[in-house]
Amino acid sequence: MNTPQFCKVLDKKGGAKNIRLKDIHTKLRQPIWIHIDYRDEDKLEWLKSLNFDETILENLIDVDTSPRCFRHKNSLMMVMRGVNPRKGEDDDMIALHIWMTANRLLTISHRPVTAVSRIVESLQRKKGPKTLGDCLAALGFEMTKQIEESFVSINEAVDDLEERVIEENGIRQDEGLREMLSHVRHMIVGLKRYIVPQRDMMRQMEKTKLPFFSPSNMARFHEIDRDLTAVVEGLEFAKDHTKVTQEELDSQTNTNISRTMYLMSLIMVIFTPLSFITGLLGANIGGIPFNEDPRGFLVICVLLLAIVIFQLCLIKKMKWF
């Protein structure tokens, strides 16, 4: 889902209309949402022309950054992370950089953001956010919902791996299961890396006293904080779950190896006496029993068979097998 660049004036009724970026200075008192891709050189030049504080500008165009927020005079600077699920690929953690004042909401990303597209669609249906504070709360809600969906898929993968480890108890399946388990654990660590600071940021947002946030916006931030806390706790459980699954897989592997080595030892026990006897009989010297007897080979075979039967009975009686 692509997220085109846009500049929209909210009508405060759930809808919005598009305007040109160069016309925003004529609508100073109207709530305007601007979404741009800073890889666009024209938009980057436009950003620099706004004479942002250097700290704000660096945070707006920083590619690799963790979720955070801070207040600068009467504006708010934020970085949020969301999950953009891509078909056939791993979930993609993507950053959304936000700068907000009473009448301006500027969102910046260098890749498509599903959450932005969903809110734009709701505005087109006249059922979108009515204020810029509502827009920001909706962005947080949508990005959190995507994170929860990704967490559910991870949880299902962990449960599926546990079932497979129990069912596919064999060395042949070991390598593939280990690779899948390592992949899931990598996904958990990657998701948790951004969700924990994002949860902390939302807690900080609950304490942010800015005039453009309504009580309903603060309630939504609290709800997002609660949802992210649940995801973090769930990821901790999933991480522990993968450790238990890994231990079970290691235990099964060690058991299979031990069982194989034990069987090989029993085979060695059985064939060592036979090898010793046949080695003696194969010596190229005089006095070998049954050397001239035409029934010698048959006698030796019967003798060896009797020894094997005796060994098997002895092993069974001693409960070695």
N, C-alpha and C positions, 0 to 999 in steps of 0.2 A: 504494500500500500504506500504510494508516494505521498509526500507532504509538500505541496507546492508553496512557494513563498507568497505571502499575502499581507495586506494591510486592511484591517476591518474596523469600522466604527460600530460599536454596539448600540442598539436602539433601546436598551434597558427593558425589553419585552421578551427576550429570548432569541432575538434575531440580530443580524448585522448586515451592513452593506460594505462593499469594497470601495476603497478610494486609492488614489495614487500616492506613493510614498512621499513625493515632493509636495503634496497638498496637506500634510499633517499639521504644518505650522498655521494653517487657517482654521484649525479646529482644536484650539488649545484647551477648551473646557469640556470637550467630549471624550468619552472613554475609547481609546484606540488600542487595538491589539495588532502588533507587528510581528511577523514570523519570517526570519530570513536564514539563508545559508551563508555563513561567513566565508566559504570558499569562493563565492561570487565576488570578484574583485571590486565591482561597483558597490556592492553592499558593504564590503569591508571599508572602502573609502568613505562611504556614508557614515558608518559607525565612528570612524576616526574624526569625522567632521563635527560630531556632536560634542566634542571637547569633554569626554568623560574623564573622570579622575583616572590616573594611570592604573591604580589597583583594580578599579571596576573593569576597565578595558581588558586588562590581562586575564581576569577571570571569565570575561565573556567569550574570549576566543581561545582559551586554553583547551587543548584537545583531550588530554588525559588528566582528569581531575575527579576527586571523590565528592560525594554530596556534601554540601555545606551551605550556610546562609549567614549573612551579616547585614546589619543596618548601616547605611551611609547617609547621614543627614536625614532627609525625608524620603529616601528611596530604599528599596530592598534588593539585595543581590542574592541569587540562589543558584545552586546547581543540583539538579535531580537526575537520578538514573532510573531508566525503565528497561523493560525487556521487550524486544521486538522479535517475536517468534518467526523464524524463517523455515519454510517447508524444506524438509530433507537435511537441515543443518542444525547446529547447536543454537540455543537461544542466544540472542545478541543483546548484550548490555550496552545501552546507548545513553549518552549524556544530553541533557537539555539545560541550557544556560538561560537564566531569567533575570531581567532587570525590571523593576516595577516602581511606579510612582502613583500618585492619586489618579491621574488620567492617562497613563501610558503603561502598557504591558509589552515588553520586548522579549521574545523567545528566540533563541538561536541554537541551531544544531547543524552539524555537517553531514548528517544522514537523515533519511526519513524517520519520523516519529509517529507511531501508530496512535498514541494518545492524542496528539494534536489533530490528526485526521478525524478521529471520532468526534471531537468537540466541534470541529468545523462542520461536520455533517449535521450535528444537532443544531447548530446555528442556522444552517440552511433550511432545516425543517421548522424553524421558529420555536424550538424547544431547548435552546442552549442556555448558557449562563447569562445572567442579566447585568452583572457588574464585572469589573476586572478582578475583584476579589473572588467572585464566583468562578471566574476562568481559572485562576491559580488553584483554587480548591479542587476544581474539576480535573485539572491536569494531574494533581497529586493523587486523586482518587483513581483515575484511569491507569496511571502508571503503576499504582499499587495493585490494582486488579490484575494487570498483566503479570506482575511479580507473583501474585498468588496462583495464577494459572500455571506459571512455570514451576512453582513449588509443588503443585499437585502432580504434575508430570514426573518430577524428580521422585516424589514419594512413591508413585506407582512403579517407577523403574526400580527403586530399592526393594519394594515388596516382591516384584517379579524376579529379581535376582536372588532373593532369599529362597523363593520357591524352586527356582532352577538349581540352586546349589544343593537343596535337599533331594530333589528328584534325580538330577544328573550326577549321581555319585560315582564318578569315574575319572581316571587320569586323562582320558582323551578330551573331555570337556573342560578340563582345568584351565588351559591356556586362554580360551575364549572368554570364560567367566571372569578370569582375573583382569583381562583387558576391559571388559564392560564395567566391572566394579571400579576400576581405576578411573574410568571415564566419568562415572556418576559422582565419585568423590571429588573429582576436579570441578564438576559443575556446581556441587554444593559449596566448595570453597570460593569459587568465582562469584557466585550469587551472594554469599554472605559478606564478601569483601565490600560490597557497596550497600547492602541492605542495612547493616548495623549503623554506619554513619548517617544513612538516610532516616532511619528511625530516630536517632539522636537529633537530627536537624528538625524533624517534625515536632519533637518535644520542645525544642527551642522556639519554633514557630508559635506554639501555644502561648508562649510568654511574650511574644512580640507585640508591642502596643503601637500599632500604626492605624491612622484614621480610616484607611481604605479597606480595613478588614471588619466585617460585620460579625455579630455573635454566631451566626450560622456558619460563617467561614471558620471561626475558631473551633466550633463543634466538629466541623468536617476534618480539621487538622488533628483534633484529638482522636477521631475515629480512625484516621490513617495511621496515627501513632500506634493505636491498639492493634490494628491489622498487621502492621509491620512487626510489632513485638511478637505476635502469634507466629508469623513466618520465621522469625529468627529462632524462636523456641523450637519450631518444627524442624528447622534445618539442623539445630543441635541434636535433636532426637534422630534425624535421618543420618547424620554423621556417625553417631554412636551405633545406629543400626547397621551401617556399612562395616563398622569395625567388628561387630559381632558376626556378620556374614563372612567377613574376611577370615576371622578366627575359625569359623566352622569349615570354610573352604580349606584352610591350612591343615586343620585337624583331619579332614577327609583325605587330603593328599598324603599326609604322613601315615595315616592308617593304611591307605592303599599301597604305599611304598613298603611299609612294614610287612603287610600281608604278602606282597610279591617276594620280598626278600626271604620271608619265612618259607614260602613254597619252594623257592630256589634252594634253600638250605636242606629241606626235606629231600628234594630230588638228588642233591649232592650226597646226602646220607645213604640213599638207596643205591646210587650208581657207583659210589666209591669202592665198596667191596667187589662189585662186579668187574669194575675196571682193574682192580688189583688181581683178581683171579684170571681174567682174560689176558692180562699183561704177563703173568707167570706162564700161562699155557702157550703164549706166543713167543716165548724165548727160543731162540734157535740153538738149543743144546740137547744132548741126549738125556734120556730118562723122563721125558715128558709123558705123563699118564695118558693112556688111550691113543698114543701116537700111531700104533699099528692096528688098532681096533677099528673095524669099519663102522661100528656103531658109536664111536667116540664122540662125534659131533652132537649126535642126538642126546647122549648121556650128559654132555657138558651143558646143553641147552636146558635139559630137565633140571639139572643141578642149579643153574642160574635162576630158573623160574622158581624153584623151591626156596632159594635164598630171598628172592624178592617178596614172595608170599609171607615168609617168616618175618621179614622186616616190616611189611605192612601191618601184620598182626601185632607185632611188638609196638609199633608207633601208635596204633589205635588203642592198645591196652594202656599205654602210658599217657594217652590223651594229648598227643602232640598235634593231632589233626582231627 
